[in-house]
């Protein structure tokens, strides 16, 4: 045990003192927060007012276009040719676009034209079209004896509340919060297994090719060296994850304070403006508008408190460490079996395929956390670390969780034993092309 701790300490300190570790630990959350902060800054800062002239021959849209901080509408009454000529010759007058609405717009709504010196934005085009569409609908509904108020009263937004009901009584829950938390936990385990498992493999390969391992093996057993390296890298990963979370929260708080004055007296309007500028922002803005004052994101964040966070964290740590050790032992065995990185490719596929399949199964588990596919994938050790973490926030029966944990521990013991058998032979094997048949022989060698 003492030798394992010595190797662990060496692996941990060597890696956390590297400039690359320090830079990436601080740079990753900074870039993440900085990217979105830049988008918000640009969206909030781009408040240049635009003037739009409206030529309405139908006289049906007078005062229907509402002025905003970004758009100012003026109405003109002159022939279209004169309006186009004036717009062309007076480009410096501050008019950004000319909207022409024909007399027969009710019968030919596609004859509406928007003239501009250059292409107008999709947001401006959409706002103009929606205003015209809404007014045409009002006119046609009025002619049919139906008012807009009747339509609005007939629209009902159903927002249900999910409640967990069991022997202990009722408890508020949130499927949205469970989905987000489960997805994040599963992705973090998926990422850590790939990133840090590969680091174990490369570290073993580097020590083997540089012949440093020959000196280390003289005072440390191969099994102790392998376990010390695996546990050391695991602690490096946990350290980096914790720092990422803390730094991200810190940077977000700092960014929120910096944007506090920038939001002005009407923060809700600014938020909607930012939502439109984000990817899929139009959909978010529409959803928020249709839901009234109930912001889905705020609802989900508030519902996180209804989840058993300590329980989820405990399960995450178990499956994070279990999944990492399960696969890192195999990655370490591959690193010991080969002489260079090029030779690792033939042995990587059997290890990486279950990880990729696990992430694929996790997508189905998010949709149906209690389905047969989610159940079996959360029990089998090759896929349980990722899939079970998707199910945990939704609530998993105790016997299923216990069975999954027991099988993962047994599988972990099996992979560590298998990796140790390969590691003890391969770590000092040079100049020989290794095959699966050769690995099979190494397992049963007596040394």
Buried (B, 14 or more C-beta within 10 A) or exposed (E): EEBBEBBBEBBBEEBBEEEEBEEBBBEBBBEBBBEEBEBBBEBBEEEEEBBBBBBBBBEBBEEBBEEBEBBBBEBBEEEBEEBBEBBEEEEEEEBBBBBBBBEEBBEEBEEBEBBBEEEBEEBBBEBBEEBBEEBBEBBEBEEEEBEEEEEEEEEEEEEEEEEEEEEEEEEEBBBBBBBBBBBBBBBBBBEBBBEBBBBBBBBBBBBBBEEEBEEBBEEBEBBBBBBBBBBBBBBBBBBBBEBBEEBBEEBBEEBEEEBEEEBEEEEEBBBBBBBBBBEEBBEBBEBBEEEEEEBEEEBBBEBBEBBEEEEBEEBBEBBBBBBBBBBBBBBBBBBBBBBEEEBBEBBBEEBBEBBEBBBEBBEBBBEEBEEEEBBEBBBBBBBBBBBBBBBBBBBBEEEBBEBBBEBBBEBBEEBBEBBBBBBBBBBEBEEEEBEEEBBEEBBEEEE
